[in-house]
Amino acid sequence: MSAMMQRMCWMNTPMKFNVVRLREDVIRKCRGVPFVAVCLGLRVHQENDRSKWTAILHGENWDSTGHLIGALRLSYVQLDSHLKPCFAYSSVVPQNFLFEEEWLIQHWMAQGFIQPNPNESETIEDTARSYFRSLVGRSFFQTAHVDRTGERQSYSLSEMMRDLAIHVSGEDCKCSIIDGPYNIPEKVRYLTVVFNMLTSQDMFEVISGGKRLHTLIVVGGSDHFELKIPIDIGQRFIRLRALDLGNFCVTELPESIGELKHLRCLQLRNTKIRRLPESICDLYSLQTLGLTNCYYLEKFPCKIKNLRMMRHIDLVMARNGCRLEGMPKGIGLLIDLQTLSRFVVSSNTHKGNIAELGKLNKLRGELLISNLHLVESVQEAVLANLASKQFLQKLELSWSGNSKNAENILEHLKPPTKVKELTISGYTGMACPSWLGSSVYTNLVTVCLYDFKSCTELPPLGLLPALKNLHLKGWESLVYIDCSRFCGRSTPSFEHLEKLHLEMMDRLQLWDGDERCAFPKLLELVLENCCRLEQVSHSLPSLAKVTVEGSPNFRGLRSYPALKHLNVNASGEWIWGSWRSLSCPISVSLCKLPTVEFPSGLGRFHTCLQRLEISHCEQLVSIPEDWPPCNLSHLSVRHCPRLHELPRGIRRLKALEDMEIIACGQLACLPEMDGLTSLLRLEISDCGLIRSLPDKGLPSSVRVLSINSCPLLASSCLNEGRSAHHIKMNNILVWIDGREVPTSAR
């Protein structure tokens, strides 16, 4: 029987269960635990007769907590032996605490949970990551948050998985809220203290019995609250292997920290530590030193070269403001380093120079080298041997001042060929290095070149075969983009480029296009503060989004068939000349236009405009009656202080679903809206002169009405709400100044 016939037979078979109800039952039974969903899926997948699915789901006691815990315990028993202690250790993770993969595996390494891998090419971190991903794949950990880049993920333990971890860890692990004297139970080896600022100001003074601990994690603090570290911490917690004091106002550590001879992981992220004590260099077993976002850190201890077991020195800063004076001499002897996210060059002869990087060929992840203007000789750059760092994914090279040898130094700071992201900032040379744009960089996806103040021409970046994102900023001397140079002499070029961002190109006037610079896959173009640039002449067949900001001399866009989003900000009135060339459908945002009144006739012309946002147009007085275009689904008018009325044509927008009117102080009345038959949400905020809703009320489709900082309108709605049709509607939510209006008041 053909697949089509089978589907037809299935469609003609009487349904013995309600699919919607079945779906709701499954969601309820899973109780937010992915593992349970997997178990249910496997169980019903084994039954080919779909009519029996309901019996399976209802017949088994999935609602019983004991039954679920039993299933979870079975899943733990079935884990490979090397994964069991890793999962049990996760019981130190407090409820609702988000953690990153690297944080947990560094703890595992500190406890010796990671077994050596016979594959010599695989590091212990690689093995630990395979452990972690196995547990994620089996739903023991679940993804809780992904940052906007998609690169950094946070994970969590569901309530039931945490209960399981606590159960299988026995008495080894403890997670406690300390609100008074606390004696650590004798069998506890791994302790997490959930900090209570009201009762735990002298936390270390009320804890006793810490000599048996292998792990001490303190969470729940604040960088405004100073956590007092006892002078004798080395005697109190003599067996510690992992100490985590992140997210507190820790400004210093006592010298006795050097007595923690077993310490392998010291986490001080997001603290205000200024200096590390010299005794840190006596911690010969230390593997991880976590200093993420330690903006106040000024210097490292001098003898850090003694820490030959060190694998991770994390100096990632989420923003600018690093106070680190330089790197200690001898840091280049730590040849097992996997992570050194920042290297600060110093002119101090007592500090290590850039040549210290020469033998650190196991570095992974990202590396920022700052203060390159302080590099004294080309020979130092040669000895740094960046090209040998084949495991690096991101490299940033930063100058903060003038350098006579900048060109020669950058020429010899050639990145490894496998690097994926390259950022160069503050470069003062007049010519770009020969390697920048070389086709040997087959993995290079993102290039950011900032503040090349003296360069007059761009490197041949079109030759980079994998380039997807290109950001050029602050090229003060660039007047003309020469395509024969920029795109390279081969055809085609920029085959995979998806986003191009030109910013603060103060002198750039002309960017001509030709067949060699076709940009066949370019999706987004940003022109920001290019005050002399007049136009872009490329055809750009895939272009979907354009942003033009702070570019008052820009004259207009040509027709781009794939364009879906257009943002115009403080860039003159060229948009009206390009209006008829916009593609369909499209969303348009107009911000800080000098326009006093929108041109009439254009609203009727562009029927495919779906979203229109008008904001901060301080000169705008009125909008013609034929505005806005009839097929809008979203309309937002914000921060237009001189606008005194909205067009009456709004009432014909039958497709409009969402409308915002915010901070239009001269707006005294609203147009009739009875024709807005699709309107679901209406927000009116900071419009103090509006006295009432339209005379004919709001359409019955409205489900949410939000009124904020409009005292006259709010008073009118509350006083007349019980009898007025525009408030008394089925299922409508009415919000006034952030509070829901009670049903009795409607």
ZIFEN-V391133 format. One line per field, one symbol per residue. ss: DSSP state (A for helix, B for strand, O for the rest). phi: phi as a letter, one per 40 degrees, with the letter a starting at -180 (. if undefined). psi: psi as a letter, one per 30 degrees, with the letter a starting at -180 (. if undefined). Layout:
ss=???
phi=???
psi=???
This chain:
ss=OOAAAAAAAAAAOOOOOOAAAAAAAAAAAAOOOAAAAAAAAAAAAOOOOAAAAAAAAAAOOOOOAAAAAAAAAAAAAOOOAAAAAAAAAAAAOOOOOOBBAAAAAAAAAAAOOOOOOOOOOOOAAAAAAAAAAAAAAOOOOBBBBBOOOOOOBBBBOOAAAAAAAAAAAOOOBBBBBOOOOBBOOOOOOBBBBBOOOOOOOOAAAABBOAAAOOBBBBBOOOOOOOOOOOOOAAAAOOOOOBBBOOOOOOOOOOAAAAAOOOOOBBBOOOOOOOBOOAAAAAOOOOOBBBOOOOOOOOBOOOOAAAOOOOOBBBOOOOOOOOOOOOBBOOAAAOOOOOBBOBBBOOOOOOBBOAAAAAAOOOOOBBBBBBOAAAOOOAAAAAAAOAAAOOOBBBBBBBOOOOOOOAAAAAAOOOOOOOOOBBBBBOOOOOOOOOOOOOOOOOOOOBBBBBOOOOOOOOOOAAAOOOOOBBBBBOOOOOOBBOAAAAOOOOOOOOOOOOBBBBBOOOOOOBBOOOAAAOOOOOOBBBBBOOOOOOBOOOOOOOOOBBBBBOOOOOOBOOOOOOOOBBBBBOOOOOAAAAAAAOOOOBBBBBBOOOOOBOOOOAAAAOOOBBBBBBBOOOOOOBOOOOOOOOOOOBBBBBOOOOOOOOOAAAAAOOOOOBBBBBOOOOOOOOOOOOOOOOOOBBBBBOOOOOOOOOOOOOOOOOOBBBBBOOAAAAAAAAAAOOOOOOOOOOOOBBBBOOBBOOAAAO
phi=.ccccccccccccdccacccccccccccccfgbddcccccccccccbcccccccccccccccccdcccccccccccdccccccccccdcccccccgccbbdcdccccdcccgcccdbccccbccccccccdcccccccgcbbcbabcccgcbbbbabcdcccdccccccgccbabbccbidbbcddccbbbbbccbccbbcbdccbcbgccccbbbbbbgcaccbcccccccdcccbccdbbbbbcgbccbabcccdccccccbbbbbdfbbcbaccccdccccccbbbcbdfccccbacccccccccccbabcbcbcachcbccibccgccccccdcbacabbcbccccbccccdcdbccccbgbabbbgcccccacccccccfcccccccbbbbbbbbacacbdccccdbbccccccbbbbbbgcbccbccccchcccccbcbbbbbbfccbcbaccccccccbcbbbbbagccccbbcccccccgccbcbfcbcbbbbbbfccbcbbbcbaccbcfcbcbbbbbbfbcbcbabbccfcbcbabbbbgbcccbibccbcccbbbbbbfbgbcdcccdccccbcabbbbbfccccacccgccccccccbbbbbafccccbabdccccdcccbbbbbbfbcbcbaccccdccccccbabbbbfbcccbabccbccccbcbbbbbbfbccccacddcgbccccbbbbbbfbcccccccccbdcbcccbcbcgcbbbbfgbccddccc
psi=kleeeeeeeeefkkkgljeeeeeeeeeeffhgjeeeeeeeeeefffjfjfffeeeeefekiffkeeeeeeeeeeeeeflleffefeeeffffjlkgkklleeeefeeeeefgfkkkkfjffkleeeeeeeeefeeefggelkkfkklffgekkkllkleeeeeeeeeffbgekkjkjjgakkjkkefkfjkkjjkjfffgehefffklggffkfkjkklgakffkkjjkkehefeehfgkfkjjglglijflklfffffiffkfjjjgkhlhkekklffeffiffkekjjgkhiffkellkehfffiffkfjjjhkkfllgkgkfakkkffffifgkekifkjjklfkfflkaffffegiggklblkkjlhfffkeleeeeefeheffiffkekkkkkkglkkegeeeeeeghklkfgkekkkkkgkglfkllffjgkffiffjekkkjkhiffkflllifffjfgkekkjkkhiffjekjjefeeflglkllhfgkfkkjkkhiefkekiklaffififgkekkkjkhiffkelkgleifgkfkkkjkhiffkflklkjfgkfkkkkjhhagfeefgeffklkllkkkjkhkgkekkklfeeeeifgkekkkjkhiffkelklfgllkfgkfkkkjkhiffkfllkffefgiffkfkkkjkhiffjflklkgffiffkekkkjkhiffkflllegallffkfkjkkkhieeeeeeeeegeefkefeilkgkkkkjhgkkkkefg.
